[in-house]
Amino acid sequence: MTSHTPFEEKYIPEPNSGCWLWVGTRTTCGYGVVRHKHKPQLAHRVSYELAFGQFDKSLFVCHKCDTRPCVNPNHLFLGTHAENQADSRKKGRRKGELSGRFKLNNEIVLEIRRSGLSDIDVAKKYRIHATTAWRIKTRKIWTHI
């Protein structure tokens, strides 16, 4: 009989993608959370450490597979914040409603662009910053629609 560590009991292998999907506690953004070294930590970071050893904690543990609950160390790589952001842009991950942290959606963005309201009025109506309203109107953000 094979013995499993508590970490191994918290994920299930997905045979098609090769992802190891975290079935334990997750953040609101979908990343796994596990208690490790007496404190809660992101499961994919712990997985990377268990597989490859200690690493510079200022680095991000990024996903090749773009599956947030995946903890397969072969799907993970280290990168700086800038590298993580560049990877995200390259893969088209951070656009609008797909960004994971949106307050707006495509329909509202189009409404903002058509409204003729001032940036301050848009900000009050949609509970966003006036700069965000300006960036939407000038197509600095939400450029995909």
C-alpha positions in Angstrom: 0.0 0.0 0.0 1.3 3.5 -0.9 1.3 6.1 1.8 0.3 9.6 1.0 1.4 12.8 2.6 -1.4 15.2 3.7 -0.5 17.4 0.7 -1.0 14.5 -1.7 -4.4 13.9 -0.3 -5.6 17.4 -1.2 -5.3 17.1 -5.0 -6.5 14.7 -7.7 -4.7 14.1 -11.0 -6.6 15.2 -14.1 -5.6 12.6 -16.8 -6.3 14.7 -19.9 -4.3 17.8 -19.0 -1.9 16.3 -16.5 -2.9 19.0 -13.9 -3.1 18.0 -10.3 -6.3 19.8 -9.2 -6.4 21.1 -5.7 -9.5 19.9 -3.9 -8.8 21.5 -0.5 -9.4 25.1 0.5 -9.1 27.7 -2.2 -8.8 31.4 -2.4 -11.6 33.4 -4.0 -9.5 33.6 -7.1 -9.2 29.8 -7.2 -5.7 29.1 -5.9 -5.3 26.3 -3.4 -4.4 27.0 0.2 -2.6 24.7 2.5 -1.1 24.9 6.0 2.7 24.5 5.6 5.4 25.4 8.1 2.7 26.5 10.6 1.0 29.0 8.4 -1.4 29.1 5.4 0.3 29.3 2.1 -0.6 29.0 -1.6 -0.6 25.3 -2.5 1.1 25.8 -5.9 4.0 27.5 -4.1 4.3 24.7 -1.5 4.2 22.1 -4.4 7.0 23.9 -6.1 9.1 23.9 -2.9 8.4 20.3 -2.1 9.5 19.2 -5.6 12.4 21.6 -6.2 13.5 22.8 -2.8 13.7 26.3 -1.3 13.5 29.3 -3.7 13.6 33.0 -3.5 10.3 34.0 -1.9 10.2 37.3 -3.9 9.6 35.2 -7.1 6.2 34.2 -8.3 5.4 30.5 -8.9 3.6 30.8 -12.3 1.5 28.2 -14.1 2.4 27.0 -17.6 -1.1 25.4 -17.7 -3.0 28.5 -16.6 -5.1 26.4 -14.3 -5.2 28.1 -10.9 -5.9 25.1 -8.8 -3.2 23.0 -10.4 -0.3 22.0 -8.1 1.6 19.8 -10.5 5.2 21.0 -10.1 5.9 20.1 -13.8 3.3 22.8 -14.7 5.0 25.4 -12.5 7.9 27.8 -13.1 9.5 30.7 -11.2 9.3 34.2 -12.5 9.5 37.8 -11.5 6.4 40.0 -11.2 7.2 41.5 -14.6 7.7 38.0 -16.2 4.4 36.8 -14.7 2.6 39.9 -16.1 4.2 39.4 -19.5 3.2 35.7 -19.5 -0.3 36.7 -18.6 -0.5 39.2 -21.5 1.0 36.8 -23.9 -1.6 34.2 -23.1 -4.5 36.8 -23.2 -5.4 35.9 -19.6 -6.1 39.3 -18.1 -8.7 40.7 -20.4 -11.9 42.2 -18.9 -14.3 39.7 -17.4 -11.6 37.0 -17.6 -9.2 38.8 -15.3 -10.8 37.2 -12.2 -11.1 40.5 -10.3 -13.5 42.5 -12.5 -16.2 44.9 -11.2 -17.3 45.6 -14.8 -18.3 43.5 -17.8 -18.2 44.0 -21.5 -21.8 45.4 -21.6 -21.1 48.0 -18.8 -17.8 49.1 -20.5 -19.7 49.7 -23.8 -22.4 51.6 -21.8 -19.6 53.8 -20.2 -18.2 54.6 -23.6 -21.6 55.6 -24.9 -22.8 57.4 -21.8 -21.3 60.9 -22.2 -21.0 61.1 -18.4 -18.0 62.7 -16.8 -15.3 60.5 -15.5 -16.3 61.4 -11.9 -20.0 60.6 -12.6 -19.0 57.2 -14.2 -16.9 56.5 -11.1 -19.7 57.2 -8.7 -22.3 55.2 -10.7 -20.1 52.1 -11.2 -18.0 52.4 -8.0 -14.7 52.6 -9.8 -12.0 55.2 -9.8 -12.3 58.2 -12.1 -9.0 57.3 -13.7 -10.4 53.9 -14.5 -13.4 55.6 -16.2 -11.0 57.8 -18.2 -8.9 54.8 -19.2 -12.0 52.9 -20.4 -13.2 55.8 -22.4 -9.8 56.4 -24.0 -9.4 52.7 -24.7 -6.3 52.4 -22.6 -7.9 49.4 -20.9 -10.7 47.0 -22.0 -9.1 47.3 -25.5 -10.5 43.9 -26.6 -14.0 45.4 -27.0 
